């Protein structure tokens, strides 16, 4: 008897009990739809839930690639019918070293097929508890950063204002600014940003353009007390100066380190008073305490928080497929724990950037990017920050 009581102290056993109370309505609907659209299987097939043509999640290696094999929202006017939307931004003109991140969204979609959204560790069944769609890719302009920024901001604004949680997959990190620019103007109050990366990404210009080293300069540039005496005045093609409700003091940069430090960006971070937690800080504090500090800073007097996750924050021994690798980063388990702790408080949007498949090995980097997204979504569903958990629990 004592052994039986001890067994139920395990998180896994508690979650198994919780998962058993979730209906399988979506699963049954998918099987029915697959049989209707994909026709009945050959007579020799004993499992009559298998269709003739693949139209559902199984098998993982078949079918049309969408994120998690979620429905493709071809008519983007209907994106508000979903609770969350994955959207690709295949743009890497803002890279300063190795290009290839334009292929990131497709790589993440492809590897996501190995997952069915059911997690014993997380105690969540995403297909049953979250209405998720794939909104496809934003039409970017590879030869023009500023026009691409305009496309991205308008697209993200449409998704956010439609009521769907935006899951943005880049693409390089220059997209951080237009991504937030699509969300922040629609929030009444300040927006905090938690930026997980090996690099500060806060200089004003790089190679005379707003490259992937610059997003947080511009995001925090139009706030009271910030010196706007910047080089953008000399660039007639740049028609904006920043966002007024993204204070630099609510910007927290985590995982910073290595030997590619961006001297100009570091100076801006110091002058504007944003918080920088290096890998050494995270190591000494521990992931839980570091997350707690970051949340306190990002949420202070803010109405919402945005998560920016650069895949190069993970040590390149585990995530080699990225444009600017820097050894000494987060271990995968640390990174996933960190994003789960951050997601518990809720987010207004998230991005995962700098996945560069040409440099990847066995899809390891793309898979980690997929896991970051899934762990964030799962945590928000469990914490009832997203989805409809209460409607499917029996």
N, C-alpha and C positions, 0 to 999 in steps of 0.2 A: 504493500500500500504506500509506503514512504517513497519507493522508487517511482510510482505513478504520479504522486504529488510533485516530486522534483522535476519530472519530465515537463510539466506544464509551466515551469518557471522559464523555460527557454523561449526566446523571442520567436523562433521558428514555429513552435507549437501554438503560441498565441495567435500568430498570423495565419496559420492553417485554419484555426477555428474561425477567425474573422473572414477569411476567403471563402469558407464553406457557406457563409451567410449571404454571399453575393450571388444574385441571379445569373443565369447563363443565357439570358435573352438574346444578347447580341451574337453570341456564338451560334445559337439556333437560327437566328435570322440570316447569318452569313452562309450557313449550310444550305438553307432553303433557297437563298438567292443564287448560290453556286449551282445548285441542281436545276434551277429554272433557266438560268442564262447559259450555263455550260453543258446542259443536257445530261441525261443519265449515263452512267459508266457502262462499259462492256459487261455482258452477262457473267463473265468469269470473275468479276470483282465482287468479293463477298461483302466488303464494307460499302454499304449503299449511301454513305454520306460523301463518297468520292464522286466527283463529276467527271464528265468526259473531257471537257476543256477546263483548264485551271482558271477559276474565277474568284477564289478566296485567298486566304493567307497561305495555305499549304498547296504544294510543297514550297519551302522557303527559297529554293533555287529557281523557281519558275514565276511567270507572271510579269506584269508591267511594274516597273519600279516607281513606287511612291513611298514616302516616309512611313515606315511601319505598315505598309500596304493599306494605308488609310485611304478613304475615298478622295478622288481627285476633284477638287472644286474648280471645274473648268469655267463655269460662269462665276467670276469673282464677285459679282453682285450678291451672291448667295453665301458669302463666307460667314456672315453673321448667324447662319443656321448652325454653326459649330462653336464649341467652347474654346478651341485652340486651333491654330493654323500654322503648319510648317511652311516656311517660304524660303526659297533659295535666292541668293544674290551672287551669281557667278561672275564676280568682278575682282581682278587682281592688278589693275593698272596702278594702284597705289603702293605696290610693293617696291622696296628699295634694294632687295637682294635677289632671292629666288622666286620667280613667278610659278604659277600652277594652282593657286587657290581658287581660280575660277572653276576648277573641276571638283571642288570640295562638296557642293550640294549633291551632285550625282553620286559621289562615293559614299556619302553618309546615307543617302537613300538606299543604295545597293546593299550595304552591310546591315542596314536596319531590318532587312528581311529575315535575319536569323532570330529575331526576337518576336515573341508573341504578345508581349505586354503584360505577362503574368509573373509577379515577383513574390516568392515566399519571404525573402529577406525584407522587402518593403511592405509586404502585406497589402498589395494593391493589384487590381485587375484592370489595366488601363482601357482595353476595349469596352468593358462593361461600365466603367465609371467616368469616362471622358469622351465627349464627342470631338474627335480629332479629324482634321482634314489636311490634305496637302494642297496648298494654293499654287503650286508650280513655282516658276522662277520669275523674278522681276526682269523686265527688258532693260538691260544695261547698255551703256554706250562705251565700248572698250577704249576708244581713243579720247574720251572726254570725261574727266573726273567730275567736274561741276555739274554737267548735264546728268550724269549718273546719280549724283547726290540728289538732284531734284526728283528724278524718277523714284529713287528709293524712299525718300521722305514722303512723297505723295502716296506710294503704295503701302508703306507701313501705317501711315495715317488712316488709310481706308480700312485696313484690317483691324486696327485698334478701335476706331470709331464704330465699326460694325459690331463690336462686342466680343471678338475672338482674341484670345491671348496670343500675341505674336511670338513665334519661335523662329528666329532669323538665323539662317545658316550661310556663312560667307564662303568664299570671298575673303579679301584681306581686311585688315583692321581699320583702314581709312573709313570703312562703313560705320564705325561706331557713332560718328557724329550724325550723319543723315538718318541712321536708325533712331537715335534718341530724338532727333528733330521731328520725326514723324509721330512721336508719342507725347513728349513733354508739353507742347502747347495745348493739349487737350486735358491736362491735369490741373486742377485748381489748387495750387500750392507747389511747394518745392519738390524736386525729384532728386533722390540720392542715387549714386552710381557705385556699384562694387565692381571693380575691374581686376580680374585675375589674369596675370601676365608675367613674363620675365622682364618686360620692358615698360618704361614709364609712359611712352606715347603721348607726350604733352608739349612738344615743341610747336611753334607757330607754323612754320613752313619747312619743307624738306625738298631739296632740288627744285625750289621755286614753286612748289605745289602743295596741296593739302594731302599728304601721303599717309601711309599707315602708321607713321610715327606722330601724327598730329591730332587725333580725334578729340582728346580731352581738353586740349587747349581751346578749341572752338566751342565745345559743349559748355564750358564754364566761362566763356569770354565776355558775355554780355550781362554780367551780374554786378550789382552795386559794390563799389570798392575795388573793382578790377581795373587795372591800367590798360586801356584799350589802344595804347600807342603801339600798334603792331604793324607788321609789313603788309597786312591785307589792304591798306589804303592805296598801295601801289599796284593793285591787281584789279583792273576794271571788270574782269569776268567773274569776280566773286561778289555776290550781291547780298550777303548776309554777314553779320558780325558775331553771331552766337545765340545762346538761349538764356533768357532772363530768369528762369526758375530752376536752374541747375547750379547751385552755389558750389564753388570749389571746395568749401569745407565739408560738403556732403559727398565728395569724391574720395573713395578709398581704393588704393591700388595695392594689390596683394601678390606676393610671390616674386617681387622685383629682385633682380640680382644678376650676377655674371659680369661680363666684361664688355658688354655693348650697352652702355648706360645712358646714351643721349644726354650730353652735357646741357644743351639748350632746354630740353624737356625737364630735366632735374631742377634747373633754375626756376622754371615756371612753377613747378610743384611747390618748391620752397616759398616763392614769393606769394603765391595765392593761398598757401596754408592747407593744401590738400594732404591727406594722410597717406604715407607710404610704408607698408609692411613688407620688409624684405623676407627672403626665404629663411634667413637666420632668425628673424622675429617669429615666424611661424613655427620654426623648429623649437625655439626656446619657450614660447608660450604654449605650444600644443595647438592642434587644429581647432579644437572646441573653443579655447579661450580666444584665439585669433579671430575666429568667426564672430564670437560675442562682441569683441572690440569693434570689428568692422560694422556689424549691424547697429551698434550704438551710435557710431559716427554717421553712417549713411542715413539712418532714420531720424536723426535729431532734427526736429522741426520740419520734417518732410512728410508729404502725403503718400509717396510711393517710392519704390526702389527698383532700379533696372540692373540686370546682371549682364556683364560683358565677360565672356570666357574666351581667352586666346589659348588655343591648344598648345602653343609653345610654352605655356606655364608648366606643362607636364614634362618631366625629364625626357630628352630625345632618345634615351635608351628604350623607352616605351612608346614614344610618339615621334618617330623620325620624320614623318611626312609633314613638314612645315617649312615656311620660308626662311625663318631666322631662328634656327635651333640654338639653345643655350643649355649646356649641361648643368646639373645641380638643381633641377626643378622639382616639382611635386611628384611623389609617387602616385600611381593611379588610385590607390585606395585613399590616400590623403585628399586628392582632388575631388573624388566622389563624396567623401564625407563632408568636405568643405561646402560644396554646392548644395548638399542636402540641408545642412544647418542654415545656410543663407535662405534657401527656399521656404523654410518653415514659416517665416514671417510674411510670405507672399511677395509677388513681384508684379510689375506692370508690363514686363516684357523681358526677353532674353535673347542673347546672340551667342553663337559659337563660331569663331572665325579662325582663319589661317590654316585650315586643313589643306595640304597640298599633295594630292595623290601621286604625282610623278616621283616624289621622294619617299613614299610610304613603303612599308614592308608588310606583306600579308594582310593589308587593310587594318593594321593595328591602330593607326592614328584615327582613321575614320570611325572605327568601332568605339574608341574612347570618346570621340565627339558625340556619337550616338548615345553612349551611356550617360554622358553629362546631361543631355537633353532628357533622357528617360528618368534619371534620378531626380531631376528638378520637377518634372511633371508628376511623378509618383508621389513625391513628398508633398507637393501642393494639393494633390487630391486627398491624401491621407489627412492633411491638416485642414481640409475643407476650404482651401483658398481658391480652388478650381475644380470643375467637374460637378458631379451630381451623386456623390457617394450615398447620401441618405435615401435617395430614391431607389437604389438597387439593393440595399441591405434588407434581408428578410428577418 
